[in-house]
Amino acid sequence: MRTLVCGSLAYDTIMVFPDHFARHILPGDTQVLSVSFQIGEMRREWGGCAGNIAYNLRHVGGEPVVMATIGDDGVDYRERLSAFGIAVDGVRQVPGTYTAQAFIITDLDDNQITAFHPGAMNFSHQGRVADVDGIGLGIVSPDGKDGMRAHAAQFAQAGIPFVFDPGQGMPLFDGSELLAMIEQARYVAVNDYEGRMLAERTGVSLAGIAERVDALVVTLGGDGSVIHTDGVTYPIPAAKPAAVVDPTGCGDAYRAGLLHGIAQEWDWERTGGLASVLGALKIASRGAQNHAVDREAADALYHATFGTHLW
């Protein structure tokens, strides 16, 4: 099933400062802060929610179609997606902009200083769901505010079921805007912190949100996840990763598993199990799109965790 993945494409530049920020920042003089950090290690990673979700979904046999905006520097990202067999029907280049990107400096205490430039992401509303043919399922993941609202409304108008994944985009919206997108969605996916924030902002409990959609999915990190549907709660155990290296992109990998299971019309326990497995495969590698993932690897870990096979 062709699945429209609406969200961001971004570059993440990650730098490691081989010292401690606290030794170079004077607490009493932060009003005139002027510091320079000499970086010992730097790497550039492929990122953005749409790219991460599509990467995982494609590698387990799904048919993702990315809907996102890139800048003048984003041609190589489009080519990368195409090389993996990911459809780029909905990728639009916005002249005169940069592709969204984050610059992250981490010190030896794992403190971080991050600068984020949304760039072309601010024009995500220029892409329309109707521009892409043959879509049977979708997801609205973190992106530009106008794009998220527009794509949710367009999915609903077209009668296409979709997952609403507010994620780090949640602070962009007030309670009424979030409720409107929940009402338009068929499914909602959040982590436990985002779930609490969603309930607080909307004034509707998680139980109340679950009643408004076919399924509410809440991830719990190392404690697995829970899926609330039709008055039933399914606890999904966490699959055991080969190593815990980098959680970046684990939530996106999990959402790819949800999308694949929904597209295949699997039951929720099997769907949640695949989602859990994809998150575990991802966490064992550094970066959001560097891990090896395919149907065989997913099936092997699923069998080791749940005692049955996926395929």
Helices and strands as residue ranges (DSSP letters): E 2-6, E 10-16, G 21-23, G 27-32, E 41-47, H 49-59, E 63-70, H 75-83, E 87-93, E 100-106, E 112-117, G 119-126, G 129-131, E 135-140, H 145-158, E 162-164, G 167-172, H 175-184, E 187-191, H 192-202, H 206-212, E 215-219, G 221-223, E 225-229, E 232-236, H 250-263, H 268-283, H 295-306
